[in-house]
Amino acid sequence: MKMKSILLSIAVMMSLMVSAQKKSLILYYSETGTTKTVAQELQKQLNADIESIEPATPYTGNFQETMQRGQREMQSGETPALKPLKSKIANYDVIFLGYPIWFGTYATPIATLVKENDFAGKTIVPFCTFGSGGLNTSASALQKALPKAKIEAGYGLRTARVAAAAKEIDRFLKENGYKKGTVEKLPDYSAQKPVTDEEKAIFDAACSNYQFPLGTPSTVGKRTTSDSTDYQFIVKSRGMNGGESTSTIYVTVGKEPGAKPEFTQVVR
């Protein structure tokens, strides 16, 4: 009888432990495969469930045609019909929600998803891929669209830097408590100061090949980590309406031999 009581107590404890663990789902839309790569790396590191979001009428995959359709949808307010999800959102506590950035925010299939599903009480962790930036603006849009969900700090990656995903995701997950382990605490950037010729050359090396002009850096802050030297440039540029605008562009230079400057994101 005593042994049965002990075994029953252990079973109850194990059941409580399992129920206390938060269940996660990686839910993503990927047009070109880049966001899929990031989603699969998250799944690998978290061992979580994963599912892709699929439009009922697929986009063509042609960049120009996809952007034209996406722009029409955003301007008209229509959202693309989606194939039914196999996963039940109600069964999950944490949703890692992934998407490419289109026109400064999440791709239109995500607009359909958040409109047609109940995310109340869920923790949403955005992750996105982009040409220049959009994590901050898309996260703000998610918060507005899902006021009853908790939108946590997200992860963003330039498409040109997809090779850095595994290492950066490991840091992101550990920093935010989604994965066991510790990482080096990153120092703050130094105070902004006028850009030197050497720093301007680093900015140009990182940004000059980007398809759109990113502007001219006026000031810069720096930090040094065990892996890199990072730069936080304040940049002046002209908007499409001719007015002056300010953005922050982040550039990193690895410490390995031959490392070239790379810009990691633009925050507008």
C-alpha positions as CSV (number, residue, x, y, z in Angstrom):
1,M,0.0,0.0,0.0
2,K,2.8,2.4,0.9
3,M,4.6,1.7,-2.4
4,K,1.3,2.4,-4.3
5,S,1.1,5.8,-2.5
6,I,4.7,6.6,-3.4
7,L,4.1,5.7,-7.1
8,L,0.8,7.7,-7.1
9,S,2.6,10.7,-5.7
10,I,5.4,10.5,-8.3
11,A,2.8,10.2,-11.1
12,V,1.0,13.3,-9.8
13,M,4.2,15.3,-9.5
14,M,5.2,14.3,-13.1
15,S,1.8,15.3,-14.4
16,L,2.1,18.7,-12.7
17,M,5.5,19.2,-14.1
18,V,4.3,18.4,-17.7
19,S,1.3,20.7,-17.3
20,A,3.5,23.5,-16.0
21,Q,5.6,23.4,-19.2
22,K,4.6,25.9,-21.8
23,K,3.8,24.3,-25.1
24,S,5.2,26.2,-28.1
25,L,4.2,26.3,-31.8
26,I,6.3,27.7,-34.6
27,L,3.9,29.1,-37.1
28,Y,5.3,30.8,-40.2
29,Y,4.6,32.1,-43.7
30,S,7.5,31.9,-46.2
31,E,7.4,33.2,-49.8
32,T,11.0,32.5,-50.9
33,G,12.1,30.0,-48.4
34,T,14.2,32.3,-46.2
35,T,11.7,32.6,-43.4
36,K,11.2,28.8,-43.6
37,T,15.0,28.4,-43.0
38,V,14.7,30.5,-39.9
39,A,11.6,28.6,-38.7
40,Q,13.3,25.3,-39.2
41,E,16.3,26.5,-37.2
42,L,14.0,27.6,-34.4
43,Q,12.2,24.2,-34.5
44,K,15.6,22.4,-34.3
45,Q,16.7,24.4,-31.3
46,L,13.4,24.3,-29.4
47,N,12.1,20.9,-30.5
48,A,8.7,22.5,-30.8
49,D,5.8,21.8,-33.2
50,I,6.0,23.6,-36.5
51,E,3.5,24.5,-39.3
52,S,3.6,26.7,-42.4
53,I,0.9,29.1,-43.3
54,E,-0.3,28.5,-46.9
55,P,-2.5,30.9,-49.0
56,A,-5.3,29.1,-50.8
57,T,-4.2,30.8,-54.0
58,P,-0.4,30.8,-53.8
59,Y,1.7,33.8,-54.7
60,T,3.7,33.2,-57.9
61,G,7.1,33.3,-56.4
62,N,8.1,36.0,-58.9
63,F,9.3,38.9,-56.8
64,Q,7.7,41.7,-58.9
65,E,4.3,40.0,-59.2
66,T,4.3,39.0,-55.6
67,M,5.0,42.6,-54.5
68,Q,2.3,44.0,-56.8
69,R,-0.3,41.6,-55.5
70,G,0.8,42.3,-51.9
71,Q,0.5,46.0,-52.4
72,R,-2.9,45.7,-54.0
73,E,-4.1,43.7,-51.0
74,M,-2.7,46.1,-48.5
75,Q,-4.2,49.1,-50.3
76,S,-7.6,47.6,-50.7
77,G,-7.7,46.0,-47.2
78,E,-8.4,42.6,-48.6
79,T,-6.5,39.6,-47.2
80,P,-5.7,36.4,-49.0
81,A,-7.7,33.2,-48.1
82,L,-5.6,30.6,-46.3
83,K,-5.7,26.9,-46.2
84,P,-7.0,25.6,-42.8
85,L,-4.3,25.1,-40.2
86,K,-3.7,21.6,-39.0
87,S,-2.5,22.9,-35.6
88,K,-5.0,24.2,-33.0
89,I,-3.8,27.5,-31.7
90,A,-5.9,26.9,-28.5
91,N,-3.5,24.0,-27.6
92,Y,-0.4,26.2,-27.4
93,D,0.8,28.8,-24.9
94,V,3.6,30.4,-26.9
95,I,3.4,31.0,-30.7
96,F,6.6,31.9,-32.6
97,L,5.1,33.7,-35.5
98,G,7.3,34.1,-38.6
99,Y,6.9,36.1,-41.8
100,P,8.8,38.1,-44.4
101,I,8.5,41.9,-44.2
102,W,6.5,43.5,-47.0
103,F,6.3,47.2,-47.3
104,G,7.5,47.7,-43.7
105,T,5.2,45.2,-42.0
106,Y,4.2,41.6,-41.9
107,A,3.2,39.9,-45.2
108,T,-0.5,39.9,-46.0
109,P,-1.1,36.2,-45.2
110,I,-0.3,37.1,-41.6
111,A,-3.0,39.7,-41.7
112,T,-5.5,37.0,-42.6
113,L,-4.2,34.7,-39.8
114,V,-4.5,37.3,-37.0
115,K,-8.0,38.4,-38.3
116,E,-9.4,34.8,-38.4
117,N,-7.9,33.2,-35.3
118,D,-8.2,33.8,-31.6
119,F,-4.8,34.6,-30.0
120,A,-6.3,36.0,-26.7
121,G,-4.0,35.1,-23.8
122,K,-1.3,33.7,-26.0
123,T,2.3,34.8,-25.9
124,I,3.5,35.8,-29.4
125,V,7.2,35.9,-30.3
126,P,7.6,37.5,-33.7
127,F,10.4,36.5,-36.0
128,C,10.9,37.9,-39.5
129,T,13.2,38.2,-42.5
130,F,13.8,41.3,-44.5
131,G,15.9,43.2,-47.0
132,S,16.7,46.1,-44.6
133,G,14.4,46.1,-41.5
134,G,10.9,45.9,-40.2
135,L,10.9,43.9,-37.0
136,N,9.9,46.9,-34.9
137,T,7.1,48.1,-37.1
138,S,5.7,44.7,-37.7
139,A,5.7,43.9,-33.9
140,S,3.9,47.2,-33.3
141,A,1.3,46.2,-35.9
142,L,0.8,42.8,-34.3
143,Q,0.3,44.4,-30.9
144,K,-2.4,46.6,-32.5
145,A,-4.0,43.7,-34.3
146,L,-3.9,41.4,-31.2
147,P,-4.5,43.6,-28.2
148,K,-5.4,40.5,-26.0
149,A,-2.2,38.7,-26.8
150,K,1.2,39.3,-25.2
151,I,3.7,40.4,-27.9
152,E,7.2,39.7,-26.8
153,A,10.6,40.9,-28.1
154,G,11.2,39.3,-31.5
155,Y,14.0,38.3,-33.8
156,G,14.8,39.7,-37.2
157,L,17.3,38.7,-39.8
158,R,18.3,40.2,-43.1
159,T,17.9,37.8,-46.0
160,A,21.5,38.4,-47.0
161,R,22.7,37.2,-43.6
162,V,20.7,33.9,-43.3
163,A,24.0,32.0,-42.7
164,A,24.1,33.8,-39.3
165,A,20.7,32.4,-38.2
166,A,21.8,29.4,-36.1
167,K,24.2,31.4,-33.9
168,E,21.9,34.4,-33.5
169,I,18.9,32.3,-32.8
170,D,20.8,30.4,-30.1
171,R,21.6,33.7,-28.4
172,F,18.1,35.1,-28.8
173,L,16.5,32.0,-27.3
174,K,18.9,31.8,-24.3
175,E,18.7,35.6,-23.7
176,N,14.9,35.5,-23.5
177,G,14.5,32.3,-21.5
178,Y,13.1,30.0,-24.2
179,K,16.2,27.8,-24.1
180,K,18.5,26.7,-21.3
181,G,22.0,28.2,-21.2
182,T,23.8,31.5,-20.8
183,V,25.3,33.9,-23.2
184,E,27.7,36.8,-23.0
185,K,25.9,39.9,-22.0
186,L,26.3,42.5,-24.7
187,P,27.6,45.9,-23.7
188,D,25.7,49.1,-24.4
189,Y,26.7,51.2,-27.4
190,S,28.9,54.1,-26.6
191,A,27.4,57.6,-26.9
192,Q,26.9,59.0,-30.4
193,K,29.8,61.0,-31.8
194,P,30.6,62.4,-35.3
195,V,31.6,59.8,-37.9
196,T,35.2,59.6,-38.8
197,D,36.5,58.9,-42.3
198,E,37.4,55.3,-41.2
199,E,33.9,54.8,-39.8
200,K,32.3,56.2,-43.0
201,A,34.4,53.7,-45.0
202,I,33.0,50.9,-42.8
203,F,29.5,52.1,-43.3
204,D,30.0,52.4,-47.1
205,A,31.5,48.9,-47.3
206,A,28.4,47.5,-45.4
207,C,25.7,49.4,-47.2
208,S,26.8,50.6,-50.6
209,N,25.7,47.4,-52.4
210,Y,22.2,47.6,-51.1
211,Q,19.7,48.1,-53.9
212,F,18.3,51.4,-52.4
213,P,20.2,54.4,-51.1
214,L,20.3,54.3,-47.3
215,G,21.6,57.8,-46.7
216,T,24.6,59.4,-45.1
217,P,25.8,58.6,-41.5
218,S,26.2,61.7,-39.3
219,T,27.0,60.1,-35.9
220,V,27.9,56.7,-34.6
221,G,28.1,54.7,-31.4
222,K,30.2,51.5,-31.0
223,R,30.5,48.4,-28.9
224,T,33.0,45.6,-28.8
225,T,32.1,42.0,-28.1
226,S,34.1,38.7,-28.1
227,D,32.9,38.1,-31.7
228,S,32.7,41.5,-33.3
229,T,32.8,45.2,-33.3
230,D,29.3,46.7,-33.8
231,Y,28.3,50.1,-35.0
232,Q,25.1,52.1,-34.5
233,F,24.9,54.8,-37.2
234,I,22.4,57.6,-37.1
235,V,21.7,58.3,-40.8
236,K,20.1,61.2,-42.6
237,S,18.3,60.6,-45.9
238,R,15.6,61.9,-48.1
239,G,12.1,60.3,-48.2
240,M,10.0,59.8,-51.3
241,N,8.3,63.1,-50.6
242,G,11.6,64.9,-50.6
243,G,11.6,65.5,-46.8
244,E,14.5,64.7,-44.6
245,S,14.2,61.6,-42.5
246,T,16.4,59.9,-39.8
247,S,17.1,56.2,-39.4
248,T,19.4,54.0,-37.3
249,I,21.5,51.5,-39.2
250,Y,23.4,48.7,-37.4
251,V,26.6,47.4,-38.8
252,T,28.8,44.5,-37.6
253,V,32.3,43.5,-38.3
254,G,33.4,40.0,-37.2
255,K,36.8,39.4,-35.7
256,E,37.6,36.4,-37.9
257,P,40.3,37.0,-40.5
258,G,39.0,38.7,-43.6
259,A,35.6,39.5,-42.1
260,K,33.7,42.2,-44.0
261,P,31.3,44.8,-42.6
262,E,27.7,43.8,-42.8
263,F,24.7,45.8,-42.0
264,T,22.2,43.9,-39.9
265,Q,19.1,46.1,-39.9
266,V,17.6,49.5,-40.5
267,V,15.3,50.9,-37.8
268,R,13.1,53.7,-39.1
